[in-house]
Amino acid sequence: MSDYLTTRELADLLRIGERKIYDLATNDEIPHVRAVGKLLFPRAEIIAWLNMSRSGPDVARPPLPPILAGSHDPLLDWALRESGSGLASFYDGSFDGLTRLAERSAQAAGLHIHEEDGFNRSALLGAVGEAPVVLVEIAKRQRGLLLRPGLSGISGFEDLRGRTVVLRQDSAASQRLFDAQLAAHGLSRDDITPLPNCARTEEELAIALHDGKADVGFGLGALSGLYGLGFVPLRQERFDLAVWRRAWFEPPMQKLLSFLRSDGFADRAAEMGGYDLSGLGTVHHNGANG
């Protein structure tokens, strides 16, 4: 799904004529950009603009289920168990987490979506607009190529041709980034040998490599020591938690957030390696509506 709407797509969305869209843009009444002579409309800003135009009474919503969805992170998953928060988990990738957050079938989602100007915020706005959702930083993480034990001769994506690779599901932000990096190096999935089944979590990927089922996976440096894997660091990413504001103040989420600020959490992060907690608790977005 493109980050920008065309004039026709926006007209269809609003059920008005294209001429009216041009008038709105000319009068600066709607978010838009002009590039190479073309008029485009940022999807996330359009959704936020629509939400800001909402009026009428608030409708009571059913309780949010105590589920943390989105991207799997081994450190956060450990904290979820150790904190005794009572929150359940359903990890199927950042983009699935955004869908569940928007549908209100989860009260929080872990995200690490790379964007031109940072991480996660534009994707969150595209999913929920300016709804009352808080985007808070958990950690910065090292991501790169995890190698099966004893494997050498790989220093980057250019060395993956012909290698057996364990992939993630398409709803995982890391898989979309992996495909983009393959393309940037003149490669595609046709140039590698993917395992028949994808890894649904970061740990499943590491276990597949530890068991010798594949040569390489695009994973977290934090798991290299735990599973005896080689690691080629390629980038640092920011891992955030997007939380509905009304769930933020409920006991289960408060119990988890309190544990994240504990010495035990910091010690575990240091033990695993590959994490930077200096930005823990930084709020990168706080939805205005609600």
C-alpha positions in Angstrom: 0.0 0.0 0.0 1.5 3.3 -1.1 2.3 6.0 1.4 0.7 8.5 -1.0 -2.8 8.8 -2.6 -3.3 10.0 -6.1 -6.0 12.6 -6.9 -8.3 9.9 -8.2 -7.7 7.6 -5.2 -8.5 10.5 -2.8 -11.6 11.5 -4.8 -12.8 7.9 -4.6 -12.1 7.8 -0.8 -14.0 11.0 -0.2 -16.7 10.3 -2.8 -16.2 13.7 -4.5 -15.0 14.8 -7.9 -11.4 15.3 -8.8 -12.0 19.0 -9.5 -13.0 19.5 -5.9 -9.8 17.8 -4.8 -7.8 20.2 -6.9 -9.7 23.1 -5.4 -9.0 21.9 -1.8 -5.3 21.5 -2.6 -5.1 24.9 -4.3 -6.6 26.6 -1.3 -4.3 24.6 1.1 -7.3 23.0 2.8 -6.0 19.5 2.6 -2.5 18.0 3.2 -0.7 17.5 -0.1 2.7 17.6 -1.9 3.7 18.5 -5.5 6.5 16.5 -7.0 7.7 16.4 -10.6 4.5 18.1 -11.7 2.2 15.6 -9.9 -0.2 16.2 -7.0 0.0 13.6 -4.2 -1.6 13.2 -0.8 0.2 11.7 2.2 -2.0 8.8 3.3 -1.1 9.2 7.0 -1.8 12.9 7.0 -5.1 12.5 5.2 -6.3 10.0 7.8 -5.2 12.4 10.5 -7.0 15.2 8.7 -10.2 13.2 8.5 -10.0 12.2 12.2 -9.6 15.8 13.2 -12.8 16.7 11.4 -14.8 14.2 13.4 -17.8 15.5 15.4 -20.7 14.1 17.3 -20.9 12.1 20.5 -18.3 9.6 21.7 -19.6 6.0 21.3 -18.8 3.6 24.1 -16.3 1.0 23.0 -16.0 -2.6 24.3 -13.0 -3.3 26.5 -9.7 -3.8 24.7 -8.5 -7.4 25.0 -5.3 -7.8 27.1 -3.1 -8.7 24.1 0.2 -7.4 23.0 0.6 -8.0 19.3 3.0 -6.9 16.6 6.7 -7.7 16.3 8.4 -10.2 18.5 11.3 -9.0 20.6 13.0 -11.5 22.9 13.8 -8.9 25.6 10.2 -7.6 25.7 8.8 -11.1 25.6 10.9 -12.0 28.6 9.7 -8.9 30.4 6.1 -9.8 29.6 6.5 -13.1 31.5 8.7 -11.8 34.3 6.5 -8.8 35.1 3.4 -10.9 35.8 1.3 -8.4 33.9 -1.2 -10.9 32.8 -1.0 -9.6 29.2 -1.1 -12.3 26.5 1.0 -12.1 23.3 0.3 -12.6 19.7 3.4 -12.0 17.5 2.9 -11.9 13.8 4.9 -8.9 12.7 4.7 -5.1 12.9 2.2 -4.7 10.1 -0.1 -7.3 11.5 0.2 -5.5 14.9 -0.9 -2.2 13.3 -4.0 -4.0 11.8 -4.9 -5.5 15.2 -4.3 -2.1 16.9 -6.6 -0.4 14.4 -9.3 -3.1 14.8 -8.9 -2.9 18.6 -8.3 -6.6 18.8 -5.1 -5.8 20.7 -4.3 -3.0 23.2 -0.6 -2.7 22.2 1.7 -3.6 19.4 5.5 -3.8 19.1 6.8 -2.0 16.0 10.2 -1.5 14.2 9.2 -0.1 10.9 12.0 1.8 9.1 10.8 5.1 7.6 12.5 7.9 5.7 12.5 10.2 8.7 12.8 7.7 11.5 10.7 4.8 12.8 7.1 3.7 13.2 5.3 7.1 13.5 4.1 7.5 9.9 3.0 3.8 9.8 1.1 4.3 13.0 -0.6 7.5 11.7 -1.5 5.6 8.6 -3.2 2.9 10.6 -5.0 4.9 13.3 -4.6 8.5 12.5 -4.6 10.8 15.5 -6.5 8.3 17.6 -5.5 8.2 21.3 -2.5 5.9 20.9 0.9 6.5 22.6 4.1 5.4 20.8 6.8 4.9 23.4 10.4 3.7 22.8 11.5 0.5 24.4 15.1 0.1 23.0 17.4 0.5 20.0 18.5 -2.8 18.7 21.3 -4.1 16.4 20.0 -6.0 13.3 22.0 -7.8 10.7 22.9 -11.2 9.3 22.8 -14.1 11.7 25.0 -17.0 10.5 24.8 -20.6 11.4 27.6 -21.8 13.8 31.0 -22.0 12.1 30.0 -20.2 8.9 32.3 -17.5 7.5 32.8 -15.6 4.3 29.6 -13.5 4.6 30.0 -9.8 5.2 26.8 -8.3 3.7 23.9 -8.9 1.4 26.1 -9.1 -1.6 27.4 -12.5 -0.3 23.9 -14.1 0.0 23.7 -15.4 -3.6 23.1 -19.2 -3.6 22.8 -19.3 0.2 20.0 -21.0 2.1 18.1 -18.3 4.0 15.4 -18.5 6.7 12.8 -15.8 6.0 10.2 -14.1 8.1 6.5 -13.8 7.3 5.5 -11.0 4.9 3.8 -9.0 7.8 7.1 -8.7 9.6 8.9 -5.3 9.1 12.3 -7.1 9.0 11.2 -9.2 6.0 10.1 -6.2 4.1 13.4 -4.5 4.9 15.3 -7.7 3.9 13.6 -7.8 0.5 14.4 -4.1 0.0 18.0 -4.7 0.8 18.2 -7.6 -1.6 16.9 -5.4 -4.4 19.3 -2.6 -3.4 22.2 -5.2 -4.0 20.8 -6.4 -7.3 19.3 -9.6 -5.9 15.9 -11.1 -5.4 14.5 -14.2 -3.7 15.3 -16.1 -6.9 19.0 -15.7 -6.1 18.7 -17.4 -2.7 17.3 -20.6 -1.4 14.6 -19.9 1.2 13.5 -22.5 3.7 10.0 -23.8 2.8 8.6 -22.5 6.1 9.2 -18.9 7.4 10.2 -18.1 11.0 7.3 -16.5 12.9 9.5 -14.9 15.6 13.0 -13.8 16.0 13.8 -16.8 18.2 12.4 -19.2 15.6 14.8 -17.7 13.1 17.8 -18.1 15.5 16.8 -21.7 16.4 16.6 -22.7 12.7 20.2 -21.4 12.2 21.4 -23.1 15.4 20.0 -26.4 14.1 21.8 -26.0 10.8 18.6 -25.7 8.7 19.9 -22.6 6.9 23.0 -20.5 6.4 21.7 -17.1 7.1 18.8 -15.1 8.5 18.1 -11.3 8.9 17.9 -11.1 12.7 18.8 -9.5 16.0 22.3 -9.4 17.3 21.0 -10.1 20.8 20.3 -13.7 19.8 23.7 -14.4 18.5 25.3 -15.2 21.8 22.3 -17.1 23.1 22.4 -19.5 20.2 26.1 -19.6 19.3 25.6 -17.8 16.0 27.8 -15.5 13.9 26.6 -12.0 13.5 27.3 -9.3 10.9 25.8 -6.0 12.2 24.3 -3.9 9.5 22.0 -1.3 11.2 20.5 0.0 14.4 16.7 0.1 14.6 14.3 1.5 17.1 11.8 -0.8 18.7 8.6 0.9 20.0 5.4 -0.1 21.8 2.2 1.5 20.5 -0.4 1.4 23.2 -4.1 2.6 23.3 -4.1 5.4 25.9 -7.1 3.9 27.8 -5.1 0.7 28.2 -2.0 2.6 29.2 -3.4 3.3 32.7 -4.9 -0.1 33.3 -3.1 -2.4 35.9 -1.8 -5.0 33.3 0.0 -2.4 31.2 1.2 -0.4 34.2 2.7 -3.5 35.7 4.6 -4.2 32.5 5.8 -0.5 32.1 6.9 -0.5 35.7 9.0 -3.6 35.2 10.6 -2.1 32.0 12.0 0.6 34.3 13.5 -1.9 36.8 17.1 -2.8 37.3 16.2 -6.4 36.4 15.1 -5.4 32.9 18.3 -3.3 32.4 20.5 -6.2 33.6 18.7 -8.7 31.3 19.3 -6.3 28.3 23.0 -6.0 29.2 23.3 -9.8 29.5 21.7 -10.4 26.1 23.7 -7.6 24.4 22.7 -5.8 21.2 20.3 -3.4 23.1 20.6 0.3 23.9 18.1 1.4 26.6 19.2 5.1 26.7 15.9 6.2 25.1 13.6 3.9 27.1 10.3 5.6 27.8 10.7 8.4 25.3 7.3 9.2 23.8 7.5 9.6 20.0 3.8 10.2 19.4 0.8 10.8 21.5 -2.5 10.8 19.6 -4.4 14.0 19.9 -8.0 12.7 19.7 -9.8 11.1 22.6 
